[in-house]
Amino acid sequence: MPVTPFHFGAGLAAKAALPARFGLLAFCTANVLIDIEPLYYALTRQYPLHRFFHTLVGATLTALVTIILFTITAHLLKRWRINFNWLTNEFHPTSIWFGALSGAYSHILLDSLVHEDMHPLSPFTQINPFTGNFPRFSVETILVFMGLLGIFLIAIRFVFHKRAIW
């Protein structure tokens, strides 16, 4: 998963913008789950790397799995009376859904911009309308800046508001 962390930049920016209703953990989990597929194919030297889970259908399935896992975790935390105040917003149903869906779909969109083996609309069409529009370096640079901006804004909120940053 060498490039998955680039996707986290968009999640950090979203968390800074919507701290109470954006599930950064669900966002990151959906991204990691999607990138298990190309990692497997790269390690086994099978090409193309981006297949089913890098389509809208596969991303939707991944988001739903993430939502189920986080909903079960939230239920278990509540049942066992485990309360991590800083995680409360992360396990709110809206945060889980918003984080998982935006993580999965943004992953597909961002990868579609830079990977020629992507077919995000498969099985309906093999056309990738997004590829070739942006150099990989540009997309990665934007994501790094989004991540740094998100970290900065989260830190500012913490310092000046002295409250939970999540």
N, C-alpha and C positions, 0 to 999 in steps of 0.2 A: 504494500500500500504506500509506495513512496510519494505519490502526489495527492493522496486524500487530504492531508492537512491544508492544502491550498483552499479547498472547499470550506474549511472551517472559518476562513476570513469573512465570508458572506454571513455565516451564522453569528459571529461575534458582532458584526455591525447590526444585524437584526436584533440581537439581544440588547445591545445598547439603546436601540430605538424603541423597543417594546419589552422592557425588562419583566413586566408582570405577566405577559401573555405569550411569550415566545420560549419554547423549550429547546434550549441550546443542546442539552444532552440527547434529546430525541433527534434533533437535526444532525448532530455528529454521528449518532448511531446509524441512522439511515444511510449516510454517506459511506461509512466504513463497510456496512453490509453490502452495499452496491459494488464497492471496489474489491470485495473478496473474489468476484468473478474474474476480472482481468489479472489479478494476482495469481490465481490458480492457473489460468491459461499461459501466463508468462513463465511461471515456474515449470510447467510441463511442455513449454515450447510449442504451443498450439496457437495458431492464428486463424481468424482475427481474435484480438483480446477482448473486445467489447461486444457482447452478445445479448442474451435475453434480458438480463437485469439492467442493461443500458438502453432499454426501450421504455416508452411510457407505460406499457403494460407491466413490465418487470419492475419499474420504479414504483408503480402503484401497489403491487404485491409487497415489495420491500417496505413501503410506508405502512401498510396494514400490519405486517409482522411486527414492525417497530412499535406501532400503536398498541398492539396486543401485549407485547412484552412490557411496555411501560405501564399499561393499565393494570396488569397483574402485579407488577412491582409496587405500584401505588397502593393497591388493595392490601398487599402483604405488609407494607410499611404501616398502614393504618391499623390493620388487624393486630400486628405485633406491638402497636403503640410506639413505634420508632419515629421520632420526630427530629428531622434535621431541618431546622428553620430555614437555612439557606437553600434547601431543596424544595421547599413547599411549592413555589411557583413552577418548578420544573415538572412536577407531577400533577399539576392541575390539568383536567381533561382538555381544555382549550390549548394549553401550552404543548401538550403531547401531540395533539392533532396538527396544530400549526407547525410545530417543529419538524415532525416526521414528514409531512407532505411537502413542505417547502424545502427540506433537505433533499428528499428524493428527486423532486422535479427540477430544482436548481442544479443538482448534480448532472442530470441528463442534459439540460440546456448548456451548461458550461462545458461538459465533455464534448457535446455535439459541435461546439465552436472550433475545437482544436484537434479532434481525432477523426481521421478519414474513414476509419472502419466502423464508425457509429451509424446506426440506422434507427434513430429514435422513434420513428413512426411505424416500425415493423410490428406486426405482420401485415399492416395495411399497405405500406409502400416501402421500398428500399431506398427512397430518396432521402437525403439529409439536407434540408434547406438551409442549415446553419453553417456547415463546414466551409472552411476557407475564407471566412469573413474577417477573422482576427488571428494574428500570429499568437502562438502559444505563450510566448514571453509576455505579450500585452495582457492576456487574460490572467496569467499568474501574477503579474505585477499589480493589477487592479485588485486581485483577491488579497494579496499581502497588505496593500494599503488599507483595504476595508478592514482587515483583521487588526491592524495597528490602530486605526481610528476607533474601532469597537473597544479594544482594550483601554485606550485612552479615555473614552467617554464613560466606560464602566468604572474606571479608577476615579475619575472626577466625581461621579455620582456617589461613590463610596466615601471619598474624602469630605465632600461638602454636605452630604446629607446624613452621614453616619448611620446608615441603615443597610439592610440587606441589599446586596448588589444583584441578587438573582431574583 
